[in-house]
Amino acid sequence: MVVQVLHKVGLRSSHVHLASLGSVLLCIGFWTRAKGYDQDERGNAERRALFVGLWPPMLWLIGQSLRELER
């Protein structure tokens, strides 16, 4: 149902797959930036990177569902 609504809005599988790859790059960027913080702030920066790191599988699966709907 949610995938059908996303498809009607105009979202395509390639858009979501690119967002998934972008979130991988964002996670890596957050993680490398965390090394520049002192020990007290590093925990928050690493947790932020881990949180963003949870997005790619979800976005990729949404893209796969949209691809099945496009066929």
PyMOL Python script that loads the backbone (N, CA, C, O; Angstrom):
from pymol import cmd

cmd.read_pdbstr("""\
ATOM      1  N   MET A   1       0.816  -1.184   0.000  1.00  0.00           N
ATOM      2  CA  MET A   1       0.000   0.000   0.000  1.00  0.00           C
ATOM      3  C   MET A   1       0.871   1.265   0.000  1.00  0.00           C
ATOM      4  O   MET A   1       0.636   2.186  -0.782  1.00  0.00           O
ATOM      5  N   VAL A   2       1.855   1.299   0.863  1.00  0.00           N
ATOM      6  CA  VAL A   2       2.738   2.466   0.923  1.00  0.00           C
ATOM      7  C   VAL A   2       3.517   2.592  -0.378  1.00  0.00           C
ATOM      8  O   VAL A   2       3.722   3.699  -0.877  1.00  0.00           O
ATOM      9  N   VAL A   3       3.954   1.459  -0.930  1.00  0.00           N
ATOM     10  CA  VAL A   3       4.725   1.476  -2.166  1.00  0.00           C
ATOM     11  C   VAL A   3       3.861   1.994  -3.312  1.00  0.00           C
ATOM     12  O   VAL A   3       4.353   2.719  -4.175  1.00  0.00           O
ATOM     13  N   GLN A   4       2.599   1.636  -3.330  1.00  0.00           N
ATOM     14  CA  GLN A   4       1.704   2.126  -4.377  1.00  0.00           C
ATOM     15  C   GLN A   4       1.526   3.633  -4.286  1.00  0.00           C
ATOM     16  O   GLN A   4       1.473   4.317  -5.309  1.00  0.00           O
ATOM     17  N   VAL A   5       1.435   4.145  -3.084  1.00  0.00           N
ATOM     18  CA  VAL A   5       1.305   5.596  -2.897  1.00  0.00           C
ATOM     19  C   VAL A   5       2.585   6.297  -3.362  1.00  0.00           C
ATOM     20  O   VAL A   5       2.525   7.327  -4.033  1.00  0.00           O
ATOM     21  N   LEU A   6       3.741   5.732  -3.002  1.00  0.00           N
ATOM     22  CA  LEU A   6       5.007   6.325  -3.448  1.00  0.00           C
ATOM     23  C   LEU A   6       5.110   6.317  -4.967  1.00  0.00           C
ATOM     24  O   LEU A   6       5.621   7.264  -5.563  1.00  0.00           O
ATOM     25  N   HIS A   7       4.625   5.248  -5.594  1.00  0.00           N
ATOM     26  CA  HIS A   7       4.662   5.155  -7.050  1.00  0.00           C
ATOM     27  C   HIS A   7       3.725   6.189  -7.692  1.00  0.00           C
ATOM     28  O   HIS A   7       4.068   6.796  -8.706  1.00  0.00           O
ATOM     29  N   LYS A   8       2.552   6.383  -7.099  1.00  0.00           N
ATOM     30  CA  LYS A   8       1.596   7.369  -7.636  1.00  0.00           C
ATOM     31  C   LYS A   8       2.122   8.789  -7.495  1.00  0.00           C
ATOM     32  O   LYS A   8       1.825   9.651  -8.323  1.00  0.00           O
ATOM     33  N   VAL A   9       2.892   9.031  -6.462  1.00  0.00           N
ATOM     34  CA  VAL A   9       3.472  10.357  -6.242  1.00  0.00           C
ATOM     35  C   VAL A   9       4.546  10.659  -7.284  1.00  0.00           C
ATOM     36  O   VAL A   9       4.833  11.822  -7.567  1.00  0.00           O
ATOM     37  N   GLY A  10       5.138   9.612  -7.852  1.00  0.00           N
ATOM     38  CA  GLY A  10       6.146   9.812  -8.883  1.00  0.00           C
ATOM     39  C   GLY A  10       7.523   9.294  -8.516  1.00  0.00           C
ATOM     40  O   GLY A  10       8.477   9.485  -9.271  1.00  0.00           O
ATOM     41  N   LEU A  11       7.640   8.645  -7.375  1.00  0.00           N
ATOM     42  CA  LEU A  11       8.919   8.097  -6.955  1.00  0.00           C
ATOM     43  C   LEU A  11       9.188   6.803  -7.706  1.00  0.00           C
ATOM     44  O   LEU A  11       8.308   5.947  -7.799  1.00  0.00           O
ATOM     45  N   ARG A  12      10.371   6.653  -8.231  1.00  0.00           N
ATOM     46  CA  ARG A  12      10.740   5.467  -8.997  1.00  0.00           C
ATOM     47  C   ARG A  12      11.846   4.713  -8.273  1.00  0.00           C
ATOM     48  O   ARG A  12      12.501   5.248  -7.378  1.00  0.00           O
ATOM     49  N   SER A  13      12.042   3.465  -8.674  1.00  0.00           N
ATOM     50  CA  SER A  13      13.014   2.609  -7.987  1.00  0.00           C
ATOM     51  C   SER A  13      14.429   3.175  -8.085  1.00  0.00           C
ATOM     52  O   SER A  13      15.205   3.072  -7.135  1.00  0.00           O
ATOM     53  N   SER A  14      14.762   3.760  -9.208  1.00  0.00           N
ATOM     54  CA  SER A  14      16.115   4.311  -9.356  1.00  0.00           C
ATOM     55  C   SER A  14      16.364   5.457  -8.374  1.00  0.00           C
ATOM     56  O   SER A  14      17.483   5.626  -7.889  1.00  0.00           O
ATOM     57  N   HIS A  15      15.333   6.239  -8.080  1.00  0.00           N
ATOM     58  CA  HIS A  15      15.476   7.330  -7.111  1.00  0.00           C
ATOM     59  C   HIS A  15      15.814   6.777  -5.726  1.00  0.00           C
ATOM     60  O   HIS A  15      16.694   7.290  -5.035  1.00  0.00           O
ATOM     61  N   VAL A  16      15.106   5.731  -5.340  1.00  0.00           N
ATOM     62  CA  VAL A  16      15.310   5.185  -3.996  1.00  0.00           C
ATOM     63  C   VAL A  16      16.632   4.429  -3.917  1.00  0.00           C
ATOM     64  O   VAL A  16      17.287   4.450  -2.874  1.00  0.00           O
ATOM     65  N   HIS A  17      17.038   3.762  -4.997  1.00  0.00           N
ATOM     66  CA  HIS A  17      18.328   3.087  -4.990  1.00  0.00           C
ATOM     67  C   HIS A  17      19.469   4.099  -4.885  1.00  0.00           C
ATOM     68  O   HIS A  17      20.454   3.848  -4.190  1.00  0.00           O
ATOM     69  N   LEU A  18      19.348   5.221  -5.556  1.00  0.00           N
ATOM     70  CA  LEU A  18      20.365   6.270  -5.432  1.00  0.00           C
ATOM     71  C   LEU A  18      20.389   6.866  -4.021  1.00  0.00           C
ATOM     72  O   LEU A  18      21.453   7.195  -3.497  1.00  0.00           O
ATOM     73  N   ALA A  19      19.217   6.999  -3.416  1.00  0.00           N
ATOM     74  CA  ALA A  19      19.164   7.487  -2.035  1.00  0.00           C
ATOM     75  C   ALA A  19      19.831   6.494  -1.088  1.00  0.00           C
ATOM     76  O   ALA A  19      20.474   6.895  -0.117  1.00  0.00           O
ATOM     77  N   SER A  20      19.681   5.211  -1.365  1.00  0.00           N
ATOM     78  CA  SER A  20      20.325   4.186  -0.554  1.00  0.00           C
ATOM     79  C   SER A  20      21.847   4.292  -0.657  1.00  0.00           C
ATOM     80  O   SER A  20      22.549   4.238   0.353  1.00  0.00           O
ATOM     81  N   LEU A  21      22.345   4.441  -1.865  1.00  0.00           N
ATOM     82  CA  LEU A  21      23.791   4.597  -2.033  1.00  0.00           C
ATOM     83  C   LEU A  21      24.290   5.898  -1.415  1.00  0.00           C
ATOM     84  O   LEU A  21      25.386   5.947  -0.857  1.00  0.00           O
ATOM     85  N   GLY A  22      23.483   6.949  -1.515  1.00  0.00           N
ATOM     86  CA  GLY A  22      23.845   8.220  -0.893  1.00  0.00           C
ATOM     87  C   GLY A  22      23.916   8.121   0.617  1.00  0.00           C
ATOM     88  O   GLY A  22      24.768   8.754   1.241  1.00  0.00           O
ATOM     89  N   SER A  23      23.029   7.331   1.215  1.00  0.00           N
ATOM     90  CA  SER A  23      23.067   7.193   2.671  1.00  0.00           C
ATOM     91  C   SER A  23      24.279   6.385   3.118  1.00  0.00           C
ATOM     92  O   SER A  23      24.780   6.591   4.223  1.00  0.00           O
ATOM     93  N   VAL A  24      24.760   5.470   2.279  1.00  0.00           N
ATOM     94  CA  VAL A  24      26.014   4.770   2.600  1.00  0.00           C
ATOM     95  C   VAL A  24      27.155   5.783   2.637  1.00  0.00           C
ATOM     96  O   VAL A  24      27.969   5.771   3.560  1.00  0.00           O
ATOM     97  N   LEU A  25      27.212   6.659   1.634  1.00  0.00           N
ATOM     98  CA  LEU A  25      28.268   7.676   1.607  1.00  0.00           C
ATOM     99  C   LEU A  25      28.142   8.648   2.779  1.00  0.00           C
ATOM    100  O   LEU A  25      29.146   9.078   3.347  1.00  0.00           O
ATOM    101  N   LEU A  26      26.906   8.992   3.139  1.00  0.00           N
ATOM    102  CA  LEU A  26      26.690   9.880   4.282  1.00  0.00           C
ATOM    103  C   LEU A  26      27.152   9.222   5.576  1.00  0.00           C
ATOM    104  O   LEU A  26      27.754   9.877   6.426  1.00  0.00           O
ATOM    105  N   CYS A  27      26.877   7.946   5.726  1.00  0.00           N
ATOM    106  CA  CYS A  27      27.320   7.205   6.909  1.00  0.00           C
ATOM    107  C   CYS A  27      28.836   7.192   7.001  1.00  0.00           C
ATOM    108  O   CYS A  27      29.401   7.420   8.070  1.00  0.00           O
ATOM    109  N   ILE A  28      29.494   6.924   5.876  1.00  0.00           N
ATOM    110  CA  ILE A  28      30.961   6.913   5.876  1.00  0.00           C
ATOM    111  C   ILE A  28      31.501   8.301   6.199  1.00  0.00           C
ATOM    112  O   ILE A  28      32.489   8.437   6.922  1.00  0.00           O
ATOM    113  N   GLY A  29      30.850   9.331   5.660  1.00  0.00           N
ATOM    114  CA  GLY A  29      31.276  10.692   5.965  1.00  0.00           C
ATOM    115  C   GLY A  29      31.126  11.035   7.440  1.00  0.00           C
ATOM    116  O   GLY A  29      32.025  11.628   8.036  1.00  0.00           O
ATOM    117  N   PHE A  30      29.998  10.665   8.030  1.00  0.00           N
ATOM    118  CA  PHE A  30      29.796  10.903   9.465  1.00  0.00           C
ATOM    119  C   PHE A  30      30.833  10.145  10.296  1.00  0.00           C
ATOM    120  O   PHE A  30      31.367  10.669  11.274  1.00  0.00           O
ATOM    121  N   TRP A  31      31.103   8.916   9.894  1.00  0.00           N
ATOM    122  CA  TRP A  31      32.022   8.089  10.660  1.00  0.00           C
ATOM    123  C   TRP A  31      33.444   8.642  10.603  1.00  0.00           C
ATOM    124  O   TRP A  31      34.140   8.665  11.618  1.00  0.00           O
ATOM    125  N   THR A  32      33.880   9.085   9.426  1.00  0.00           N
ATOM    126  CA  THR A  32      35.233   9.643   9.328  1.00  0.00           C
ATOM    127  C   THR A  32      35.328  10.999  10.030  1.00  0.00           C
ATOM    128  O   THR A  32      36.372  11.350  10.580  1.00  0.00           O
ATOM    129  N   ARG A  33      34.233  11.753  10.006  1.00  0.00           N
ATOM    130  CA  ARG A  33      34.239  13.032  10.729  1.00  0.00           C
ATOM    131  C   ARG A  33      34.282  12.836  12.231  1.00  0.00           C
ATOM    132  O   ARG A  33      34.777  13.697  12.959  1.00  0.00           O
ATOM    133  N   ALA A  34      33.759  11.693  12.706  1.00  0.00           N
ATOM    134  CA  ALA A  34      33.732  11.435  14.151  1.00  0.00           C
ATOM    135  C   ALA A  34      35.133  11.311  14.721  1.00  0.00           C
ATOM    136  O   ALA A  34      35.345  11.564  15.907  1.00  0.00           O
ATOM    137  N   LYS A  35      36.083  10.927  13.898  1.00  0.00           N
ATOM    138  CA  LYS A  35      37.453  10.775  14.384  1.00  0.00           C
ATOM    139  C   LYS A  35      38.095  12.121  14.725  1.00  0.00           C
ATOM    140  O   LYS A  35      39.100  12.160  15.435  1.00  0.00           O
ATOM    141  N   GLY A  36      37.536  13.209  14.233  1.00  0.00           N
ATOM    142  CA  GLY A  36      38.081  14.532  14.512  1.00  0.00           C
ATOM    143  C   GLY A  36      37.589  15.132  15.815  1.00  0.00           C
ATOM    144  O   GLY A  36      38.109  16.154  16.263  1.00  0.00           O
ATOM    145  N   TYR A  37      36.596  14.510  16.429  1.00  0.00           N
ATOM    146  CA  TYR A  37      36.049  15.032  17.685  1.00  0.00           C
ATOM    147  C   TYR A  37      36.839  14.497  18.874  1.00  0.00           C
ATOM    148  O   TYR A  37      37.517  13.474  18.780  1.00  0.00           O
ATOM    149  N   ASP A  38      36.736  15.213  19.995  1.00  0.00           N
ATOM    150  CA  ASP A  38      37.374  14.699  21.199  1.00  0.00           C
ATOM    151  C   ASP A  38      36.561  13.520  21.750  1.00  0.00           C
ATOM    152  O   ASP A  38      35.481  13.205  21.250  1.00  0.00           O
ATOM    153  N   GLN A  39      37.091  12.897  22.762  1.00  0.00           N
ATOM    154  CA  GLN A  39      36.509  11.647  23.251  1.00  0.00           C
ATOM    155  C   GLN A  39      35.076  11.815  23.755  1.00  0.00           C
ATOM    156  O   GLN A  39      34.269  10.896  23.616  1.00  0.00           O
ATOM    157  N   ASP A  40      34.745  12.964  24.334  1.00  0.00           N
ATOM    158  CA  ASP A  40      33.401  13.166  24.871  1.00  0.00           C
ATOM    159  C   ASP A  40      32.348  13.257  23.772  1.00  0.00           C
ATOM    160  O   ASP A  40      31.245  12.734  23.929  1.00  0.00           O
ATOM    161  N   GLU A  41      32.675  13.908  22.674  1.00  0.00           N
ATOM    162  CA  GLU A  41      31.716  14.107  21.587  1.00  0.00           C
ATOM    163  C   GLU A  41      31.753  12.988  20.547  1.00  0.00           C
ATOM    164  O   GLU A  41      30.855  12.895  19.711  1.00  0.00           O
ATOM    165  N   ARG A  42      32.763  12.155  20.589  1.00  0.00           N
ATOM    166  CA  ARG A  42      32.909  11.102  19.590  1.00  0.00           C
ATOM    167  C   ARG A  42      31.774  10.081  19.664  1.00  0.00           C
ATOM    168  O   ARG A  42      31.359   9.547  18.636  1.00  0.00           O
ATOM    169  N   GLY A  43      31.273   9.807  20.851  1.00  0.00           N
ATOM    170  CA  GLY A  43      30.188   8.837  21.010  1.00  0.00           C
ATOM    171  C   GLY A  43      28.942   9.257  20.256  1.00  0.00           C
ATOM    172  O   GLY A  43      28.328   8.443  19.566  1.00  0.00           O
ATOM    173  N   ASN A  44      28.562  10.522  20.383  1.00  0.00           N
ATOM    174  CA  ASN A  44      27.386  11.013  19.659  1.00  0.00           C
ATOM    175  C   ASN A  44      27.597  10.958  18.158  1.00  0.00           C
ATOM    176  O   ASN A  44      26.683  10.590  17.420  1.00  0.00           O
ATOM    177  N   ALA A  45      28.776  11.315  17.698  1.00  0.00           N
ATOM    178  CA  ALA A  45      29.053  11.309  16.263  1.00  0.00           C
ATOM    179  C   ALA A  45      29.026   9.882  15.713  1.00  0.00           C
ATOM    180  O   ALA A  45      28.524   9.654  14.612  1.00  0.00           O
ATOM    181  N   GLU A  46      29.554   8.931  16.462  1.00  0.00           N
ATOM    182  CA  GLU A  46      29.525   7.540  16.010  1.00  0.00           C
ATOM    183  C   GLU A  46      28.112   6.987  16.019  1.00  0.00           C
ATOM    184  O   GLU A  46      27.743   6.230  15.122  1.00  0.00           O
ATOM    185  N   ARG A  47      27.316   7.348  17.009  1.00  0.00           N
ATOM    186  CA  ARG A  47      25.910   6.899  17.034  1.00  0.00           C
ATOM    187  C   ARG A  47      25.133   7.474  15.869  1.00  0.00           C
ATOM    188  O   ARG A  47      24.275   6.797  15.303  1.00  0.00           O
ATOM    189  N   ARG A  48      25.419   8.708  15.504  1.00  0.00           N
ATOM    190  CA  ARG A  48      24.771   9.317  14.341  1.00  0.00           C
ATOM    191  C   ARG A  48      25.128   8.549  13.071  1.00  0.00           C
ATOM    192  O   ARG A  48      24.266   8.305  12.226  1.00  0.00           O
ATOM    193  N   ALA A  49      26.388   8.171  12.938  1.00  0.00           N
ATOM    194  CA  ALA A  49      26.823   7.401  11.773  1.00  0.00           C
ATOM    195  C   ALA A  49      26.158   6.028  11.747  1.00  0.00           C
ATOM    196  O   ALA A  49      25.762   5.557  10.680  1.00  0.00           O
ATOM    197  N   LEU A  50      26.031   5.393  12.880  1.00  0.00           N
ATOM    198  CA  LEU A  50      25.366   4.083  12.935  1.00  0.00           C
ATOM    199  C   LEU A  50      23.888   4.211  12.605  1.00  0.00           C
ATOM    200  O   LEU A  50      23.330   3.347  11.929  1.00  0.00           O
ATOM    201  N   PHE A  51      23.243   5.277  13.072  1.00  0.00           N
ATOM    202  CA  PHE A  51      21.829   5.483  12.771  1.00  0.00           C
ATOM    203  C   PHE A  51      21.614   5.661  11.277  1.00  0.00           C
ATOM    204  O   PHE A  51      20.696   5.066  10.710  1.00  0.00           O
ATOM    205  N   VAL A  52      22.441   6.465  10.636  1.00  0.00           N
ATOM    206  CA  VAL A  52      22.330   6.659   9.189  1.00  0.00           C
ATOM    207  C   VAL A  52      22.683   5.364   8.466  1.00  0.00           C
ATOM    208  O   VAL A  52      22.164   5.099   7.381  1.00  0.00           O
ATOM    209  N   GLY A  53      23.557   4.562   9.053  1.00  0.00           N
ATOM    210  CA  GLY A  53      23.932   3.290   8.460  1.00  0.00           C
ATOM    211  C   GLY A  53      22.803   2.273   8.424  1.00  0.00           C
ATOM    212  O   GLY A  53      22.900   1.271   7.716  1.00  0.00           O
ATOM    213  N   LEU A  54      21.750   2.509   9.165  1.00  0.00           N
ATOM    214  CA  LEU A  54      20.593   1.610   9.138  1.00  0.00           C
ATOM    215  C   LEU A  54      19.665   1.901   7.964  1.00  0.00           C
ATOM    216  O   LEU A  54      18.815   1.069   7.647  1.00  0.00           O
ATOM    217  N   TRP A  55      19.795   3.035   7.319  1.00  0.00           N
ATOM    218  CA  TRP A  55      18.898   3.422   6.234  1.00  0.00           C
ATOM    219  C   TRP A  55      19.080   2.644   4.938  1.00  0.00           C
ATOM    220  O   TRP A  55      18.078   2.298   4.312  1.00  0.00           O
ATOM    221  N   PRO A  56      20.307   2.347   4.496  1.00  0.00           N
ATOM    222  CA  PRO A  56      20.467   1.746   3.157  1.00  0.00           C
ATOM    223  C   PRO A  56      19.675   0.466   2.908  1.00  0.00           C
ATOM    224  O   PRO A  56      19.067   0.346   1.845  1.00  0.00           O
ATOM    225  N   PRO A  57      19.649  -0.499   3.834  1.00  0.00           N
ATOM    226  CA  PRO A  57      18.869  -1.706   3.523  1.00  0.00           C
ATOM    227  C   PRO A  57      17.378  -1.420   3.365  1.00  0.00           C
ATOM    228  O   PRO A  57      16.719  -1.988   2.494  1.00  0.00           O
ATOM    229  N   MET A  58      16.850  -0.537   4.212  1.00  0.00           N
ATOM    230  CA  MET A  58      15.433  -0.200   4.123  1.00  0.00           C
ATOM    231  C   MET A  58      15.126   0.498   2.798  1.00  0.00           C
ATOM    232  O   MET A  58      14.147   0.165   2.129  1.00  0.00           O
ATOM    233  N   LEU A  59      15.956   1.457   2.425  1.00  0.00           N
ATOM    234  CA  LEU A  59      15.726   2.166   1.174  1.00  0.00           C
ATOM    235  C   LEU A  59      15.884   1.234  -0.025  1.00  0.00           C
ATOM    236  O   LEU A  59      15.133   1.338  -0.995  1.00  0.00           O
ATOM    237  N   TRP A  60      16.855   0.327   0.036  1.00  0.00           N
ATOM    238  CA  TRP A  60      17.067  -0.600  -1.076  1.00  0.00           C
ATOM    239  C   TRP A  60      15.858  -1.512  -1.246  1.00  0.00           C
ATOM    240  O   TRP A  60      15.438  -1.773  -2.373  1.00  0.00           O
ATOM    241  N   LEU A  61      15.293  -2.000  -0.142  1.00  0.00           N
ATOM    242  CA  LEU A  61      14.117  -2.870  -0.229  1.00  0.00           C
ATOM    243  C   LEU A  61      12.889  -2.117  -0.740  1.00  0.00           C
ATOM    244  O   LEU A  61      12.078  -2.681  -1.475  1.00  0.00           O
ATOM    245  N   ILE A  62      12.750  -0.867  -0.360  1.00  0.00           N
ATOM    246  CA  ILE A  62      11.655  -0.064  -0.905  1.00  0.00           C
ATOM    247  C   ILE A  62      11.850   0.100  -2.409  1.00  0.00           C
ATOM    248  O   ILE A  62      10.887   0.034  -3.174  1.00  0.00           O
ATOM    249  N   GLY A  63      13.098   0.313  -2.834  1.00  0.00           N
ATOM    250  CA  GLY A  63      13.386   0.408  -4.266  1.00  0.00           C
ATOM    251  C   GLY A  63      13.075  -0.881  -5.006  1.00  0.00           C
ATOM    252  O   GLY A  63      12.571  -0.850  -6.129  1.00  0.00           O
ATOM    253  N   GLN A  64      13.372  -2.013  -4.382  1.00  0.00           N
ATOM    254  CA  GLN A  64      13.053  -3.296  -5.008  1.00  0.00           C
ATOM    255  C   GLN A  64      11.539  -3.482  -5.129  1.00  0.00           C
ATOM    256  O   GLN A  64      11.057  -3.995  -6.138  1.00  0.00           O
ATOM    257  N   SER A  65      10.796  -3.072  -4.113  1.00  0.00           N
ATOM    258  CA  SER A  65       9.333  -3.163  -4.182  1.00  0.00           C
ATOM    259  C   SER A  65       8.779  -2.262  -5.272  1.00  0.00           C
ATOM    260  O   SER A  65       7.847  -2.642  -5.980  1.00  0.00           O
ATOM    261  N   LEU A  66       9.345  -1.079  -5.410  1.00  0.00           N
ATOM    262  CA  LEU A  66       8.920  -0.193  -6.488  1.00  0.00           C
ATOM    263  C   LEU A  66       9.258  -0.773  -7.853  1.00  0.00           C
ATOM    264  O   LEU A  66       8.492  -0.619  -8.804  1.00  0.00           O
ATOM    265  N   ARG A  67      10.394  -1.433  -7.949  1.00  0.00           N
ATOM    266  CA  ARG A  67      10.783  -2.054  -9.227  1.00  0.00           C
ATOM    267  C   ARG A  67       9.802  -3.164  -9.602  1.00  0.00           C
ATOM    268  O   ARG A  67       9.455  -3.306 -10.774  1.00  0.00           O
ATOM    269  N   GLU A  68       9.355  -3.945  -8.633  1.00  0.00           N
ATOM    270  CA  GLU A  68       8.361  -4.985  -8.922  1.00  0.00           C
ATOM    271  C   GLU A  68       7.043  -4.366  -9.369  1.00  0.00           C
ATOM    272  O   GLU A  68       6.362  -4.913 -10.236  1.00  0.00           O
ATOM    273  N   LEU A  69       6.684  -3.246  -8.791  1.00  0.00           N
ATOM    274  CA  LEU A  69       5.447  -2.570  -9.164  1.00  0.00           C
ATOM    275  C   LEU A  69       5.550  -1.958 -10.575  1.00  0.00           C
ATOM    276  O   LEU A  69       4.561  -1.885 -11.304  1.00  0.00           O
ATOM    277  N   GLU A  70       6.769  -1.522 -10.944  1.00  0.00           N
ATOM    278  CA  GLU A  70       6.975  -0.918 -12.264  1.00  0.00           C
ATOM    279  C   GLU A  70       6.889  -1.953 -13.390  1.00  0.00           C
ATOM    280  O   GLU A  70       6.599  -1.604 -14.534  1.00  0.00           O
ATOM    281  N   ARG A  71       7.136  -3.197 -13.073  1.00  0.00           N
ATOM    282  CA  ARG A  71       7.092  -4.241 -14.105  1.00  0.00           C
ATOM    283  C   ARG A  71       5.709  -4.584 -14.493  1.00  0.00           C
ATOM    284  O   ARG A  71       5.503  -5.445 -15.349  1.00  0.00           O
TER     285      ARG A  71
END
""", "prot")
cmd.dss("prot")
cmd.show_as("cartoon", "prot")
cmd.util.cbc("prot")
cmd.orient("prot")
